[in-house]
Amino acid sequence: MRHTIPFGRFNLPLHPAGALVMGILNVTPDSFSDGGQHQTLEFALAHAEQMMEQGVDIIDIGGESSRPGAPAVSREDELRRVMPVVYALRDCGKAISVDTYKPAVMREAVLAGVDMINDINGFRAPGAIAAVRDSDCALCIMHMRGDPATMQRQPEYGDVVREVAGFLRERIDALLAAGIERHRIWIDPGFGFGKTVEHNYALIKSGRQLVEELGVPLLAGVSRKSMIGAVTGKPVEQRMAGSIGGALAAVAHGAKIVRVHDVAETVDALKVWQAAN
């Protein structure tokens, strides 16, 4: 049995036991895992084409690193990095997401026809909700404690699941109050964004609880993050197997999109997972 999820210009097919694969396309010089590799338009498009051949469902384009300690990027620099890639890929036949918290970038991406705005800041910036309200693209609200420059400085919670759920509920309500339809909204607990390793794994295990409480689907991005390295003892470039394990664990706990670097391997793992469920 399969059903579809509205996603911007698309109705994406989804196996009830599986998830969609979102491939990461960083057009930045300093992302923690693949910074600089896809910075030029030529290399970005080549990587996107490779992901499409590997079975990616959604391509997530980001022009600003959100790794711990990352400095902010100007609106002009982010637009210059992101928009040529968006225009080159918008008719590629795959759903396109833009990873940004800046309303100006959101507006340009919406005008270009992207299918999701993926906001690490949860649409809290002044003008962010207005920038996306009248579009039909999907909207992913992520939880982050602090900002990328400070978020990993001794993050503390009384109850991480309860506090993250409370933040996500407040942001969902803000979008609904602005007239945005619930079917457009996704949530991301923000693995690694102001959380310890223990916080991250508590949130993975609570995925279905978050979906049931909040009534919207969940996106999970654990690929190559420090929570994988903490368990495996492997450096970033050796975390593929651990990342696939993390993606499958997230799906087992209710995620309907997994955001990954290693598309081909994750697609294969999910095919086997779906066949066995």
Beta strands, then each sheet from edge to edge (+ up, - down):
strand 1: 3-7
strand 2: 10-14
strand 3: 20-26
strand 4: 58-62
strand 5: 95-99
strand 6: 116-119
strand 7: 138-142
strand 8: 185-188
strand 9: 218-220
strand 10: 255-260
sheet 1: 1+ 2-
sheet 2: 8+ 7+ 6+ 5+ 4+ 3+ 10+ 9+
end
